[in-house]
Amino acid sequence: MQPDFVYTLTTPAGAQQRIPITLVEEHGTIAIPDTFTPPDWAELSYHQCSHCPLDPREHRYCPVARNLAYLLPDCALGDSFQPVTLDVQTSQRNYHQDTTLQRALSSLFGLICALSDCPHTRFLRPMASFHLPLSSDTETLVRTASLYLLQRYILNRQQPEQAISLDGLNARYDALNELNRCFTGRLRQRGESDAPINALVLLHVTAREMHWNLEEELESLAALFAESDS
């Protein structure tokens, strides 16, 4: 079976890590073989997020941590600012860009989170379907707001009492921000490189900025959507 996504990171010296991601067709989560045994740091009770609604008695492993444990590179490719060439293959197109290891991993982490069955990341699932590696802050804002409003519109068609608005997006990003903050404790256990930690820090900053500046940033885009008088 062909993977749905393939992340390939290559250093200037030629060291390379290829990370294929295959989805379970029925519900779009990451396919992991039954033979895979996650490490201790992937258990739900290990540095469980402060706002996690899951019960360790019912869920042995954290959905995000289990996926990260399965997909993270086996060896450290360098420190955070190690130059890498990132190639991302999807079923629709390929992406190629020179970047840093921490930015490449941050993009990968964001995709993994969106594809994980975590109550705080499920709202990102549509973004994973239209994944844009290394997206800028503005691109992330436009994609997040647009897809969230589309989600609300579809829900409103089924349940007319549900408003079509961005009112709940700030709360979702507040929860995502806390998840990113808590996850650094898990990854410190790996101890190979600071790049995975700093990759999560980048996600943490993005979520925090989205939470604090949503209305302000949307206002800055208003001119793009203004109808012409002519």
GIWOZI-V892907 format. One record per run of one state. SS is the DSSP state (alpha for helix, beta for strand, coil for the rest). FROM is the first residue (numbers start at 0). TO is the last residue. If there is no record, write none. Layout:
ss={SS:SS}
from={FROM:FROM}
to={TO:TO}
This chain:
ss={coil:beta:coil:beta:coil:beta:coil:beta:coil:alpha:beta:coil:beta:coil:alpha:coil:beta:coil:beta:alpha:coil:alpha:coil:alpha:coil:alpha:coil:alpha:coil:alpha:coil}
from={0:4:11:15:21:22:23:29:30:39:42:43:60:61:62:71:82:90:93:100:114:121:129:136:158:168:187:194:220:221:225}
to={3:10:14:20:21:22:28:29:38:41:42:59:60:61:70:81:89:92:99:113:120:128:135:157:167:186:193:219:220:224:229}
